[in-house]
């Protein structure tokens, strides 16, 4: 049985076909967390405009840290010269301004820390070599369907947005 439809915007670090369903996240950098969408066309137009305002850039894989209570989460920080932060801000503010209120705002804006999630209760990923360059040429809209009966979260990439 279907539950809530939610979306988020990420940078996928491994290619994934549009529409392919998954439960365990592949390596990615979250740009903005979950938000509801009741107008797919307005959302697409908003993200197209954001992508057109940003050029391709490069970030670096940083150090691995443990986060959260009992340090149960492991993440690899991303060293950013500012471009990733500006992209995050632009997406965040554009979504909010266009009627897509974001959830979990505690770590957005000035508190945004770009990272790759490595370990949580569902996964154990491999860190990238520290200092490795990561080319950023696009971001991806991902749809998540939360199943009411099981609580499972089925995710699938919807569209890539190429930076100019």
C-alpha distance (Angstrom), angle and dihedral (degrees) to the residues before:
residue distance angle dihedral
X1 . . .
X2 3.79 . .
X3 3.77 123.3 .
X4 3.79 134.7 178.4
X5 3.78 120.4 -17.5
X6 3.78 112.4 -138.9
X7 3.80 135.8 170.3
X8 3.78 137.6 -158.1
X9 3.79 136.9 179.4
X10 3.80 121.4 -123.4
X11 3.78 143.8 159.4
X12 3.80 106.8 -118.3
X13 3.80 111.7 -144.7
X14 3.79 93.7 -163.8
X15 3.81 125.2 44.7
X16 3.80 115.6 -101.7
X17 3.82 127.1 178.9
X18 3.79 115.7 -112.7
X19 3.81 111.3 -99.9
X20 3.82 95.1 19.3
X21 3.80 108.5 139.2
X22 3.80 123.2 -133.6
X23 3.79 139.2 163.8
X24 3.81 102.7 -166.0
X25 3.79 112.5 61.6
X26 3.80 118.0 -117.1
X27 3.82 114.7 -140.8
X28 3.81 109.2 -60.1
X29 3.80 144.7 143.7
X30 3.80 113.8 -124.9
X31 3.80 113.1 -135.1
X32 3.81 96.7 -179.9
X33 3.81 131.1 0.1
X34 3.78 129.8 -126.3
X35 3.77 123.9 -37.0
X36 3.81 133.7 166.2
X37 3.79 120.5 -113.8
X38 3.77 125.7 -157.3
X39 3.82 96.2 163.8
X40 3.81 115.9 48.7
X41 3.80 94.1 -179.6
X42 3.82 93.4 53.5
X43 3.81 89.7 46.3
X44 3.81 91.6 51.0
X45 3.82 92.1 47.9
X46 3.81 90.4 49.5
X47 3.81 93.6 51.3
X48 3.83 93.4 44.1
X49 3.82 88.7 56.2
X50 3.81 92.0 48.5
X51 3.82 92.7 49.9
X52 3.81 91.0 49.8
X53 3.82 90.3 58.7
X54 3.83 95.5 56.9
X55 3.78 133.5 68.4
X56 3.81 127.3 -148.8
X57 3.80 113.5 -83.2
X58 3.81 142.4 172.5
X59 3.82 130.4 -119.9
X60 3.81 129.9 -179.4
X61 3.79 133.2 -125.5
X62 3.79 108.1 -111.4
X63 3.78 137.2 -169.3
X64 3.80 125.1 -43.2
X65 3.81 116.7 -115.7
X66 3.79 137.1 178.7
X67 3.79 117.7 -127.7
X68 3.78 140.3 -177.4
X69 3.78 135.1 33.9
X70 3.79 111.5 -25.9
X71 3.83 85.7 4.7
X72 3.78 90.4 -90.7
X73 3.82 95.6 153.3
X74 3.77 124.7 71.3
X75 3.79 120.4 -162.4
X76 3.78 136.9 172.7
X77 3.78 111.2 -136.2
X78 3.78 119.8 -134.2
X79 3.81 118.7 -132.2
X80 3.78 105.1 -138.2
X81 3.78 128.7 -173.4
X82 3.81 88.5 -151.3
X83 3.81 102.0 -83.4
X84 3.81 94.2 98.0
X85 3.79 91.1 48.7
X86 3.80 90.8 50.3
X87 3.82 91.0 49.2
X88 3.82 89.9 50.0
X89 3.84 91.5 49.9
X90 3.80 92.7 47.4
X91 3.82 93.6 50.2
X92 3.81 92.2 43.2
X93 3.82 95.1 50.3
X94 3.81 95.0 39.1
X95 3.80 92.4 52.8
X96 3.80 93.2 46.9
X97 3.83 92.5 46.0
X98 3.81 90.8 51.0
X99 3.80 96.7 51.4
X100 3.82 102.1 -92.0
X101 3.82 104.3 121.3
X102 3.79 113.1 -158.5
X103 3.79 124.1 -134.2
X104 3.81 124.1 -139.8
X105 3.80 96.5 31.0
X106 3.82 93.4 168.5
X107 3.80 92.0 98.8
X108 3.79 101.8 36.9
X109 3.77 131.1 101.5
X110 3.80 112.2 8.9
X111 3.81 90.6 3.1
X112 3.83 93.9 53.7
X113 3.81 110.8 123.9
X114 3.79 111.7 -174.1
X115 3.78 110.4 -139.9
X116 3.79 146.6 146.5
X117 3.81 112.5 -116.9
X118 3.80 108.2 -129.5
X119 3.80 106.4 169.3
X120 3.77 134.8 21.5
X121 3.79 134.5 134.8
X122 3.82 91.7 -66.5
X123 3.76 105.8 36.6
X124 3.78 148.4 32.1
X125 3.78 113.0 -159.6
X126 3.77 132.8 -175.5
X127 3.80 120.4 -109.4
X128 3.78 120.0 -124.4
X129 3.79 119.5 -118.2
X130 3.80 107.1 -82.0
X131 3.80 110.2 -103.3
X132 3.79 93.4 21.8
X133 3.78 110.5 147.0
X134 3.80 118.3 -121.6
X135 3.80 115.7 -161.0
X136 3.81 112.8 -142.9
X137 3.81 111.9 -156.3
X138 3.81 101.5 145.4
X139 3.77 146.2 6.7
X140 3.80 128.5 -138.0
X141 3.78 133.8 -134.5
X142 3.81 109.4 -139.8
X143 3.79 124.7 -165.6
X144 3.78 120.4 -149.7
X145 3.77 125.2 -164.1
X146 3.79 113.8 -161.3
X147 3.80 108.6 -152.2
X148 3.81 111.0 -138.0
X149 3.79 98.1 -151.7
X150 3.80 99.0 49.4
X151 3.81 103.1 17.8
X152 3.81 88.2 -128.9
X153 3.78 116.4 149.0
X154 3.79 115.7 -139.3
X155 3.79 112.6 -164.8
X156 3.80 132.5 -170.7
X157 3.81 134.6 174.3
X158 3.80 111.5 -111.2
X159 3.80 105.2 -176.7
X160 3.78 142.5 -13.2
X161 3.80 118.1 -132.2
X162 3.81 111.9 -152.3
X163 3.79 117.1 -144.3
X164 3.80 115.4 -128.9
